[in-house]
Amino acid sequence: MTATGPTLTAEYATTSPLQVRIDTHARHSEHPDDPLTTVAAPLELTGSEALADIGCGDGRFLAHLIQHGHRGRLVGVDNSTAMVTAVAAIPGVQAVTGDAEALPFADDEFDAVTARHMLYHVPDPDKALRELERITRPGGRVAISVNHPATCARTRRLVLDRAAEHGLAPVAGMVNDVNSMTLSAMMGEVFGEVRTDRCENALVFDTPAPLIRFAEALFSFCGIDPASPHRETILDAVTTDIHDWFHAHPGLRWRDPKGYIVATAIVR
Ligand SMILES: C[S@@+](CC[C@H](N)C(=O)[O-])C[C@H]1O[C@@H](n2cnc3c(N)ncnc32)[C@H](O)[C@@H]1O
């Protein structure tokens, strides 16, 4: 482990690694899956709701809602300046810098609140859940998506093994233990009844280049800081491993199982 390990702040200082991961899922999923639609469906939106997306990243969920005719207030919240800047460029969306654990909104301010693939980054997820509940009006809905714990474990293992050769390992504070196995029970404590929709899938690659790009986009979560002196050496080794695998397995695809849940609750 290095003295200066990766941090969430550095990981989300630009939109790039997140966009590489999202684009990879969009292009290389074994079965068609649109996570934006999957989160929106259980909200049963009519288009007039006031909706806040917490940890909204580059705001693509809110842009998706506008494209599908949403007319109500749309707010994107993130604690990364780069993400908030990206969201501010989407016409019709209010971009707010904020922390999921202390949201800058009044009680019952929204009809619907989402937290998509972000709760596993929050230091105190219970506190964040209570904030989501607080800002949602009674009868409003909260939808939260998180990954299966072993999502993309095969590609992560490849990077983790090469990182370990340089004494690097995942650092505390990047990802907590909120995943598809733990989320429903945690939400149940705050919201009562929780509906869960599961998505099972896999990433599949039939050429090395997109897999190498995806593997590099996992570096921070494997303990490799962008400024690490070992970064280029590790990337070279991972690149060689991936090319070697494709040479040794002609005609085969690299398959890496993945999945997530969307857990939805109606606020009491
Ligand atoms: C994995 S990305 C997901 C982005 C987006 N929700 C999506 O699914 O495309 C996690 C996002 O949560 C943001 N984030 C992490 N911790 C946060 C916190 N405590 N409060 C608000 N945003 C946070 C990050 O800056 C990043 O944009």
Ligand as a Chemical Component Dictionary entry (heavy atoms), coordinates in Angstrom:
data_LIG
# 
_chem_comp.id                   LIG 
_chem_comp.type                 NON-POLYMER 
_chem_comp.pdbx_formal_charge   0 
_chem_comp.three_letter_code    LIG 
# 
loop_
_chem_comp_atom.comp_id 
_chem_comp_atom.atom_id 
_chem_comp_atom.alt_atom_id 
_chem_comp_atom.type_symbol 
_chem_comp_atom.charge 
_chem_comp_atom.model_Cartn_x 
_chem_comp_atom.model_Cartn_y 
_chem_comp_atom.model_Cartn_z 
_chem_comp_atom.pdbx_ordinal 
LIG C1  C1  C 0  -20.360 5.194  -9.597  1  
LIG S1  S1  S 1  -20.747 6.902  -9.826  2  
LIG C2  C2  C 0  -22.459 6.752  -10.351 3  
LIG C3  C3  C 0  -22.939 7.969  -11.070 4  
LIG C4  C4  C 0  -24.392 7.881  -11.543 5  
LIG N1  N1  N 0  -25.310 7.758  -10.453 6  
LIG C5  C5  C 0  -24.562 6.718  -12.497 7  
LIG O1  O1  O 0  -25.116 5.686  -12.098 8  
LIG O2  O2  O -1 -24.115 6.850  -13.652 9  
LIG C6  C6  C 0  -20.911 7.518  -8.169  10 
LIG C7  C7  C 0  -21.232 9.017  -8.119  11 
LIG O3  O3  O 0  -21.556 9.350  -6.773  12 
LIG C8  C8  C 0  -20.887 10.549 -6.429  13 
LIG N2  N2  N 0  -20.715 10.530 -4.967  14 
LIG C9  C9  C 0  -19.901 9.732  -4.242  15 
LIG N3  N3  N 0  -20.072 9.954  -2.929  16 
LIG C10 C10 C 0  -21.022 10.919 -2.818  17 
LIG C11 C11 C 0  -21.642 11.587 -1.719  18 
LIG N4  N4  N 0  -21.300 11.293 -0.435  19 
LIG N5  N5  N 0  -22.585 12.513 -1.964  20 
LIG C12 C12 C 0  -22.919 12.824 -3.247  21 
LIG N6  N6  N 0  -22.365 12.242 -4.325  22 
LIG C13 C13 C 0  -21.434 11.287 -4.121  23 
LIG C14 C14 C 0  -19.598 10.510 -7.232  24 
LIG O4  O4  O 0  -19.020 11.779 -7.391  25 
LIG C15 C15 C 0  -20.075 9.906  -8.543  26 
LIG O5  O5  O 0  -20.535 10.877 -9.436  27 
# 
loop_
_chem_comp_bond.comp_id 
_chem_comp_bond.atom_id_1 
_chem_comp_bond.atom_id_2 
_chem_comp_bond.value_order 
_chem_comp_bond.pdbx_ordinal 
LIG C1  S1  SING 1  
LIG S1  C2  SING 2  
LIG S1  C6  SING 3  
LIG C2  C3  SING 4  
LIG C3  C4  SING 5  
LIG C4  N1  SING 6  
LIG C4  C5  SING 7  
LIG C5  O1  DOUB 8  
LIG C5  O2  SING 9  
LIG C6  C7  SING 10 
LIG C7  O3  SING 11 
LIG C7  C15 SING 12 
LIG O3  C8  SING 13 
LIG C8  N2  SING 14 
LIG C8  C14 SING 15 
LIG N2  C9  SING 16 
LIG N2  C13 SING 17 
LIG C9  N3  DOUB 18 
LIG N3  C10 SING 19 
LIG C10 C11 SING 20 
LIG C10 C13 DOUB 21 
LIG C11 N4  SING 22 
LIG C11 N5  DOUB 23 
LIG N5  C12 SING 24 
LIG C12 N6  DOUB 25 
LIG N6  C13 SING 26 
LIG C14 O4  SING 27 
LIG C14 C15 SING 28 
LIG C15 O5  SING 29 
# 
